[in-house]
Structure formats: structure tokens, C-alpha cells
Amino acid sequence: MSRPSPPELLEETARLAYHFHWPLDTILDLEHADRRTFLREADALAYPYEE
């Protein structure tokens, strides 16, 4: 998996901070694949009836 671009990283970081209230250091310490997994979970929580 390739690394996210700076705008993608900012968007991912903002979404995780918003949904999980994690500090910046915690989010940035995650591997990209792990961030994507948590983003999918955040989306599932925010939009439970969408597939």
C-alpha cells in the first residue's frame, strides 16, 4: 500500500480525531493500513444503514 498524500493524511487524521477523539500523535503513529481500518469503522458507526 502506498503512503497517503499530505491532503489525504490530513483528511484521515481529521476524521479519526473527530470520531474517536484521539490525539494527533496517536493517529500519526498508526500504520496507514490501520488508519484505513479505523476509518472504515468510523464510517460504519456514522452511517450504520449505508452499504
Order of alpha helices (4+ residues) and beta strands (2+ residues): alpha-alpha-alpha
